[in-house]
Amino acid sequence: MTKVAFIGLGVMGFPMAGHLAAAGHDVTVYNRTASKAEDWAGKHGGKAAPTPRQAAAGAEVVFTCVGNDDDLRSVILGEAGAFAGMASGTILVDNTTASAEVARELAAAGAGQGIAFIDAPVSGGQAGAENGQLTVMCGGEQAAFDRAQPVIAAFARAVTLMGPVGAGQLTKMVNQICIAGLIQGLAEGMTFGQKAGLDMAKVIDVIGKGAAQSWQMDNRAQTMCQGKFDFGFAVDWMRKDLGICLAEARSNGARLPVTALVDQF
Ligand SMILES: NC(=O)c1ccc[n+]([C@@H]2O[C@H](COP(=O)([O-])OP(=O)(O)OC[C@H]3O[C@@H](n4cnc5c(N)ncnc54)[C@H](OP(=O)(O)O)[C@@H]3O)[C@@H](O)[C@H]2O)c1
């Protein structure tokens, strides 16, 4: 059993922290909207703290899962931030989808205090978080990863160290670039089929067994045809992610014409 803190109880963080508690860890949570932290503590039997610093005090591993780079800085840095409550030798695991740049910035800030930082964005969506079946892509030092991995495993089906700090976020960018174009292509195919008067359930069943098959087709094509789109991943988050990808591409020289186009839709 490890003493852990979880900061950010949104669509993803709430169930992820729940899996940590269910695995037997001693969990203290913090959420900006305090009522959610109280709900969580009531449901999972852990403790709620009034600031990130107080949640992180005494924890061996501190998790964060907030919105974007600035949200992350606001819960980690400063007087009431998580780093202020953490001791030397502890680990901060960040599950937010953020830039590789902020991961490196926070890792440098933590290193000054002897705190290891692992960027650990996730894939698998709300369902993956609720089922404890997320894919976690990590960036950081091997020694810190080896200590954090068994704890992260409470909400994951795969936890992989991709390289140094920032490599987790860069991997998640590849993930989002792959999804953006694919989901647009899928939407166009579904619209075309409907306009052509085809039985779309039959179409999806048939082409889903061939080369057009994808996770998006298996999980989203049917519901797209029914006009259902609310599956816990906000469009604003996807646009935030594509913005991160496009900014990174400007610095590494990759050209992303399809990603840039989909971002404008
Ligand atoms: N949803 C998905 O399917 C999915 C999948 C993979 C990755 N992600 C990524 O995971 C992260 C969280 O996503 P989510 O869907 O869980 O978002 P969400 O439901 O909107 O939750 C965001 C959480 O961050 C907190 N927060 C935001 N800004 C803050 C700030 N400035 N200070 C303190 N707390 C702050 C929110 O607190 P309040 O409760 O007070 O608003 C809330 O707990 C995002 O980076 C997202 O891109 C999401």
The ligand as an ORCA input file, in Angstrom:
! r2SCAN-3c Opt
* xyz 0 1
  N     -12.132     12.740    -21.113
  C     -11.376     11.940    -21.859
  O     -11.883     11.040    -22.560
  C      -9.878     12.082    -21.865
  C      -9.109     11.064    -22.432
  C      -7.735     11.163    -22.418
  C      -7.123     12.294    -21.884
  N      -7.889     13.300    -21.359
  C      -7.187     14.461    -20.799
  O      -7.232     14.371    -19.380
  C      -7.319     15.683    -18.817
  C      -8.583     15.779    -17.965
  O      -9.705     15.521    -18.796
  P     -11.185     15.350    -18.207
  O     -12.014     14.872    -19.337
  O     -11.143     14.589    -16.926
  O     -11.540     16.891    -17.925
  P     -12.647     17.503    -16.967
  O     -13.757     16.557    -16.720
  O     -12.982     18.858    -17.524
  O     -11.863     17.698    -15.587
  C     -10.822     18.632    -15.453
  C     -10.347     18.613    -14.018
  O      -9.291     19.552    -13.864
  C      -9.642     20.486    -12.854
  N      -9.070     21.792    -13.209
  C      -9.122     22.411    -14.405
  N      -8.478     23.581    -14.357
  C      -8.007     23.714    -13.094
  C      -7.265     24.707    -12.427
  N      -6.856     25.818    -13.056
  N      -6.962     24.515    -11.123
  C      -7.370     23.390    -10.493
  N      -8.078     22.401    -11.081
  C      -8.386     22.565    -12.367
  C     -11.138     20.506    -12.829
  O     -11.616     21.009    -11.594
  P     -13.154     21.475    -11.424
  O     -13.926     20.239    -11.066
  O     -13.121     22.472    -10.332
  O     -13.580     22.092    -12.751
  C     -11.428     19.013    -13.015
  O     -11.202     18.299    -11.833
  C      -7.281     16.666    -19.994
  O      -5.954     17.096    -20.208
  C      -7.773     15.824    -21.155
  O      -7.289     16.302    -22.407
  C      -9.256     13.214    -21.318
*
